Amino acid sequence: MDSTSQLARDFAQRLRDVISESTQLGYTPANFEKMLDEQGAVNLAKKLVKSGEIQTGLKAVANLKRKDLAVESIMIESKFKSLFSADELKAAAWRLEQV
């Protein structure tokens, strides 16, 4: 097993942990969880940051004062940065600034 696929699995697990934590805080990202199951964590994250719109999930965690729970925040964590291109990381940071 190569380190990239292990890292992608770790990223997926981190997103699932965030779903649990968000749910405990009163926000249940059901659509996000469904998309995660269908598309996979890395593909989903890339798709979300390429989107021109700020998703309701990002707004929801920002309203909870927990931007650290956003996919974008997790993407730019040093552990996971290598899964994404420089443009994707820049887009993630930009989106966090917008909320």
Beta strands, then each sheet from edge to edge (+ up, - down):
end
